[in-house]
């Protein structure tokens, strides 16, 4: 019985180690939005990295499925569905304001980089990344 428990523990630990060591390097423009990005009146900046194939934009009340990676402006990756190997699905009005606004400008299949100022992100909330955040987001599906 001890051997069986040890094997399970080792397997679980190896899965955690594999998942934790795969940081995605920050893009070269992570420090600030480039001049060719779209800047909205709220302060959000967006740059399309890959055109989408869809024609419909999600509404704030839609559920979406996305792959994403997020960095702070100093290049530290803090979250990624890509490294977890599973896209995320959520209601668009239940995430940070910068995501709600930015994804409504996208269509299915599109990949965009979002520069989200702190007041559209976590607003200094304890335990969350601070300052401007940068996300690469692929809108996989509008549900």
C-alpha positions in Angstrom: 0.0 0.0 0.0 2.8 2.4 0.8 4.4 1.9 -2.6 1.0 2.6 -4.3 0.6 5.9 -2.4 4.2 6.9 -3.2 3.7 6.3 -6.9 0.6 8.4 -6.9 2.4 11.2 -5.0 5.3 11.1 -7.4 3.0 11.2 -10.4 1.1 14.2 -9.0 4.4 16.0 -8.2 5.8 15.4 -11.7 2.6 16.8 -13.3 3.0 19.9 -11.1 6.6 20.3 -12.0 6.0 19.9 -15.7 3.2 22.5 -15.6 5.1 25.1 -13.6 8.3 25.2 -15.7 6.9 26.4 -19.0 6.9 30.2 -18.9 6.1 31.8 -22.2 8.6 34.6 -23.0 7.2 38.1 -22.9 6.7 39.9 -26.3 9.3 42.6 -27.1 6.6 45.3 -26.8 5.3 44.2 -23.4 6.6 47.5 -21.7 4.2 49.8 -23.6 1.7 49.7 -26.5 3.2 50.4 -29.9 2.1 53.4 -31.9 0.2 51.2 -34.3 -2.1 49.8 -31.6 -5.7 50.9 -31.3 -6.2 53.1 -28.2 -9.7 53.4 -26.8 -11.0 56.3 -24.7 -10.9 54.1 -21.6 -7.1 53.6 -21.9 -7.1 50.1 -23.3 -4.7 49.5 -26.2 -5.3 46.6 -28.7 -3.2 45.2 -31.5 -4.5 42.4 -33.8 -1.8 39.8 -34.2 -3.9 37.4 -36.4 -7.1 38.2 -38.2 -10.1 36.1 -37.2 -12.3 34.0 -39.4 -15.6 34.9 -37.6 -17.9 37.8 -38.3 -19.7 38.2 -35.0 -18.3 40.1 -32.0 -19.2 38.8 -28.5 -21.5 40.9 -26.3 -20.6 41.5 -22.6 -23.2 38.9 -21.6 -21.9 36.1 -23.9 -19.8 33.2 -22.8 -16.5 32.9 -24.6 -13.7 30.3 -24.9 -10.2 31.7 -25.1 -6.5 30.8 -24.9 -4.5 33.5 -23.2 -1.2 34.5 -21.6 -0.7 37.4 -19.3 2.5 39.4 -18.4 3.3 42.4 -16.3 5.1 45.2 -18.1 8.4 44.0 -16.7 8.0 40.8 -18.6 6.9 38.4 -15.8 4.3 35.9 -17.0 1.7 35.5 -14.3 -1.0 33.4 -15.9 -1.5 31.3 -19.0 -4.2 28.9 -20.2 -1.7 27.9 -22.9 0.8 26.4 -20.4 -2.1 24.6 -18.6 -3.0 23.1 -22.0 -6.7 23.9 -21.7 -8.6 27.0 -22.9 -10.7 29.0 -20.4 -14.5 29.5 -20.8 -16.3 32.3 -18.9 -19.0 34.9 -19.2 -17.4 38.0 -20.6 -19.0 40.3 -18.0 -17.4 38.3 -15.1 -13.8 39.2 -15.9 -11.7 42.4 -15.6 -13.1 45.4 -17.5 -10.2 45.4 -19.9 -11.0 41.9 -21.1 -14.8 42.7 -21.3 -14.0 45.7 -23.5 -11.2 44.2 -25.6 -12.9 40.9 -26.4 -16.0 42.7 -27.7 -13.8 44.1 -30.4 -12.6 40.7 -31.5 -14.1 37.9 -33.7 -13.7 34.2 -33.5 -10.3 33.0 -34.5 -8.7 36.4 -33.9 -5.5 36.8 -31.8 -4.9 40.2 -30.2 -2.6 41.7 -27.7 -4.2 43.9 -25.0 -2.5 46.5 -22.9 -4.8 46.9 -19.9 -4.2 49.8 -17.5 -4.5 49.0 -13.8 -7.9 50.8 -13.5 -9.3 48.3 -16.1 -7.6 45.3 -14.5 -7.3 44.5 -10.8 -7.2 48.1 -9.4 -4.5 47.3 -6.9 -6.4 44.3 -5.4 -4.3 42.4 -3.0 -2.8 39.2 -4.4 -3.3 40.2 -8.0 -0.7 41.5 -10.5 -0.4 45.3 -10.3 0.1 48.0 -12.9 -0.6 47.7 -16.6 -1.1 44.1 -17.7 -0.5 42.7 -21.2 -2.4 39.7 -22.5 -2.2 37.8 -25.7 -5.7 36.4 -26.3 -7.1 34.1 -28.9 -10.9 34.1 -29.2 -11.7 30.5 -29.9 -15.5 30.5 -29.6 -18.5 32.6 -28.7 -21.0 30.4 -27.0 
